[in-house]
Amino acid sequence: MERLEGYFSQWVIKYRGWIIAVSLLVLLAAGNGLQYLGFDNDYRAFFTDDNPELLAYDKVENTYTKSDNVFILIEPKTGDVFQPEVLKLLEELTTSAWQTPHSRRVDSLQNFQNTYAEDDDLVVESLYEEAEDLLAADIETVKQVGLSDPLLLKRLVSADGRVTALNITIEYPKVDADKELKDVVSSTRDMVAKFEKAYPNVNFYITGIAFLNNAFVEAGENDLSLLVPVSLLLMVIIMFVLLRSISAVFGITLIVIFSDVIALGLGGYAGVKLTPASISSAQMIMVLAVANSVHLLVTFMYGLQHKVPKQEALLESIRINLQPIFLTSATTMIGFLCLNFSESPPFNDLGNLVAAGVFVSFCLSLTFLPAMMSYLPVRVKAGEDIAVERLASLSKFVIRYQNIILLVSAVVVFIAAYAATLNKPEEQFLKYFDESVEFRGDSDFANQSVGGLFQISFSLPAEGKGGISDPQYLEHLALFAQWLKEQPEIINTYVLSDTLRRLNKNMHGDDPAWYKLPESREMAAQYLLLYEMSLPYGLDLNNQVNIDKSATLLVVGVEEMSNVELLDFEQRVQQWMQDHLPASMQAKGSGSILIFAHLTDKNIKGMLSGSILALVLISMILVFALRSIKVGVLSLVPNLVPVIIGFGLWGLFYVEVNMALAAVVSMTLGIVVDDTVHFLSKYLRAKREKGYSTEESITYAFTHVGKALTISTLILSAGFGVLMLSPFALNSDMATLTTWIIMIALVVDLLLLPILLLKLDKEKT
């Protein structure tokens, strides 16, 4: 191994000119792929194409009206919505909303198709028109309908009447998804801005699926345009302060930029579409690319400080660091590649892109970086580094108080392990966004006022064509809707049986006693036909009834729930269906919140398998590379302890674990093992090459790698720490927990690992 290391280091210096030239050519070729790196603006990007819950959801959407929408809320600053000025505003807004690009339907209190009897005729018309001419009695009628009709109350009108909403159903042609979404968002914002100016006494809020997708886009763009440059700048500052060498900082910065450009360029060639969850790969690659370079340059500069000639110092640095840099790169790549066990494609892309970036940085840090440094002037003050003296003192402290430190460590790990059990796998996709994000604030307001922003749909089949008019089917439909209304999680229901009750009452002179379902199939079918023929264009029953009238869609608005609560609710619904509905009528629930709930559950299970595989592979590599089963197995402790403590802290402070945090175990296993590998590499080199005792080898490891470990940890923490500022919770939560684990790993490697070596590796090599 030593001969191979020596040969490789000499090869790098001998062909340094060619290495630089080839590296630049690879950069240009791979960088060309950046133009193909797209951005996916659809929340469906979190699901695979064959995801069963997504397929069921798409089937419902293809049968009925699409769920893509814009939801605008209106709140007068004083009074309720039932006043002339607000009703006039709503009428004008309803008319303008039809001009929204790709709009297919507009629903509001104003154009709600109210029905009533006039002699023997059924009248179907908008609830009101020409608001400026409404009399007090007319407004009272509007108020009475708005606060009583189940198709309006807690859907488009709040229970207290202080908020009303307008829903625009969007159907994209899907020719240019990015442009289509931007057109909808910009058009809506421009429209609302005009009304805000015209009606200063009214507050407006915008949410809906279109703005959810746009929030994903803006979160990703914000991270890429702001956090990545800030992260790079902060890392450069830290490197300069700690390394005190412009040439060294310049060399590392080139490695960082090259690694990012090449990895993302290759991703572009591979057809990767970035999402807010995978766009953080750019920052992670930068952060991880620094670590390899730092270890090589710290060893190089250590040689210069001891008056070793520049070329010899470079050769020795490459020789000493070849194995540990290879091991740390391999283990980091394994950790990130195991993200492919995630059920969510963005996390697959994140793992693959970062793994590619780590491989590129491994190659460049051992070839391009020393080749560049051989040409660059490097000024280093000769003499012993004060940091080395402090690390030697720390080594003596650890050796002297090893029993006390071991006892305290055991207590901390035990407490952390218990605290880690407090974590609960919970997902609330609205909380993916920080409260500073406008979409989050508007959506929270919508859910608290009108309610029902979170919906679950049930497509309930009937017996054959026209079967939805069968009285028995309608009775079961009404029974199911009534049971749902009684559940504590339900805010509102949207069901055909309520419409038929109203029509039956209308056709009997609006007698309240006839507010019940039609008694015969023929009567129900006639009512529906008469009602449909009276509906204006764009407000048909396609959002509730399929084409051949063999199924209807029941939609329930639910409270915001975690994925665990949602899955429990779904199970309760399915059990009730089995007990009370005929087998032909039973159906699974569908909706964006449900598919995310199932995704989180599957993702956590998948990442558990990925983490176990990562741990096994990393352990096998360490045992083989370090040529010691004892040391390889022993290395598991400092790799697992930081993860246990990190999740313990999370259990104490946050509790909720989303699908991004499920990926942290695999990811951080690959990162924190770096410190362990570098420490053990220097420790074993001292034992095997220099014949040192265990205590002397530990001190050697402290003084020869302790500074590099500290610098790389600070840089990694700073890089991930900046990502904590992301308004996208999947990124900020993942960065927070990862930063904690990385910092804890340094403490464990400098305190606990040496003690384990003292206790378990006493024999002399």
Secondary structure, DSSP 4 states (H G I P E B T S, - for coil): -HHHHHHHHHHHHHTHHHHHHHHHHHHHHHHGGGGG-EE---GGGGS-TT-HHHHHHHHHHHHS----EEEEEEEESSS-S-SHHHHHHHHHHHHHHTTSTTEEEEE-TTT-EEEEEETTEEEEEES---GGG--HHHHHHHHHHHTT-TTTBTTTB-TTSS-EEEEEEE----SSHHHHHHHHHHHHHHHHHHHHHH-TTEEEEEESHHHHHHHHHHHHHHIIIIIHHHHHHHHHHHHHHHH--HHHHHHHHHHHHHHHHHHHHHHHHTT-EE-TTTTTHHHHHHHHHHHHHHHHHHHHHHHHHTT--HHHHHHHHHHHHHHHHHHHHHHHHHHHHGGGGSSSHHHHHHHHHHHHHHHHHHHHHHTHHHHHHHHS------S--HHHHHHHHHHHHHHHTHHHHHHHHHHHHHHHHHHHTT-EE---GGGGB-TTSHHHHHHHHHHHHT---EEEEEEEE-SSTTGGG-HHHHHHHHHHHHHHHTSTTEEEEE-HHHHHHHHHHHTTTT-GGG-S--SSHHHHHHHHHHHHHHSPTT-SSTTTB-TTSSEEEEEEEE----HHHHHHHHHHHHHHHHHHS-GGG----B-HHHHHHHHHHHHHHHHHHHHHHHHHHHHHHHHHHHT-HHHHHHTHHHHHHHHHHHHHHHHHHT-EE-HHHHTHHHHHHHHHHHHHHHHHHHHHHHHHHS---HHHHHHHHHHHHHHHHHHHHHHHHHHHHHHTT-SBHHHHHHHHHHHHHHHHHHHHHHHHHHHHHHHH--S--
